[in-house]
Amino acid sequence: MAKMVYKWQLDDANLVELGKGVTLELPSTAQFLDFEYQNGAYCMWAEFDPSVTESKKMKFELFGTGQPISNDAVQWLKTIHLPHVGLVFHLYEMKVE
């Protein structure tokens, strides 16, 4: 089956609260594509094969410029500029507990 791209709207309160992040249940084939602030909400896009029924948990957390990055960070994914509030955040994939 062909792959597809899907958008997930993330829980803003947990995402921006230091040390919390958000955990999503995603298709096991999901590959991160992008992360943006769209229409007042944080959104993430991923590509996946919808014929695969297995899933995996992935955790994401934002860190502000100058904030310490947790040792649980697996990899940097994207830097996002929020000009309406004058801040820059950095999205990381985190270890899942």
C-alpha positions as CSV (number, residue, x, y, z in Angstrom):
1,M,0.0,0.0,0.0
2,A,1.1,3.6,-0.6
3,K,2.4,5.7,2.2
4,M,0.5,8.7,3.4
5,V,1.1,11.8,5.4
6,Y,-0.9,12.6,8.5
7,K,-1.1,15.6,10.9
8,W,-1.3,15.3,14.7
9,Q,-2.3,18.3,16.8
10,L,-0.3,18.2,20.0
11,D,-1.4,19.1,23.5
12,D,0.0,22.7,23.8
13,A,0.0,22.8,27.6
14,N,2.1,19.6,28.1
15,L,4.4,20.4,25.2
16,V,5.6,23.7,26.4
17,E,5.7,22.9,30.1
18,L,9.4,22.2,30.9
19,G,10.1,18.6,31.5
20,K,6.7,17.3,30.4
21,G,6.5,16.9,26.7
22,V,3.8,14.8,24.9
23,T,3.7,11.1,24.2
24,L,1.9,9.9,21.1
25,E,0.9,6.4,19.9
26,L,2.0,6.5,16.3
27,P,2.1,3.8,13.5
28,S,5.3,1.8,13.8
29,T,6.4,3.0,10.4
30,A,5.9,6.7,11.2
31,Q,8.8,9.0,10.1
32,F,8.8,12.6,11.3
33,L,8.4,15.2,8.6
34,D,7.7,18.5,10.1
35,F,6.5,20.5,13.2
36,E,4.9,23.9,13.1
37,Y,2.6,26.3,15.0
38,Q,-0.6,26.3,12.9
39,N,-3.8,28.1,13.6
40,G,-3.0,28.5,17.3
41,A,-1.8,24.9,17.9
42,Y,1.4,22.9,17.7
43,C,1.1,20.3,14.9
44,M,3.3,17.5,13.7
45,W,3.3,15.7,10.4
46,A,4.6,12.2,9.8
47,E,4.7,9.8,6.9
48,F,3.7,6.2,7.4
49,D,2.3,3.1,5.7
50,P,-1.3,2.8,6.8
51,S,-1.4,-1.0,6.0
52,V,0.9,-1.7,8.9
53,T,-1.2,-2.1,12.1
54,E,1.6,-2.1,14.7
55,S,2.2,1.0,16.7
56,K,4.9,2.6,18.7
57,K,5.0,5.3,21.4
58,M,7.0,8.4,20.7
59,K,7.7,11.3,23.1
60,F,8.4,14.9,22.0
61,E,9.5,17.9,24.0
62,L,10.3,21.5,23.3
63,F,13.3,23.3,24.8
64,G,13.7,27.1,24.6
65,T,17.0,28.6,23.5
66,G,19.3,28.7,26.5
67,Q,17.4,26.1,28.5
68,P,19.2,22.9,29.4
69,I,18.4,19.9,27.3
70,S,17.4,16.7,29.1
71,N,19.7,13.6,29.0
72,D,16.6,11.8,27.8
73,A,16.7,13.6,24.4
74,V,17.3,11.1,21.6
75,Q,17.6,13.5,18.7
76,W,16.9,17.1,17.6
77,L,14.1,17.3,15.1
78,K,13.4,20.9,14.3
79,T,13.8,24.5,15.4
80,I,10.6,26.6,15.4
81,H,10.4,30.4,15.4
82,L,7.3,31.9,17.1
83,P,7.4,35.5,16.0
84,H,4.0,36.3,17.6
85,V,5.6,35.8,21.0
86,G,9.2,36.4,20.1
87,L,10.5,33.0,21.1
88,V,12.4,30.2,19.5
89,F,11.9,26.5,20.5
90,H,13.8,23.3,19.6
91,L,11.8,20.1,19.2
92,Y,13.5,16.9,20.4
93,E,12.4,13.3,20.3
94,M,12.7,11.9,23.8
95,K,13.3,8.4,25.3
96,V,9.9,6.7,26.0
97,E,9.6,5.5,29.6
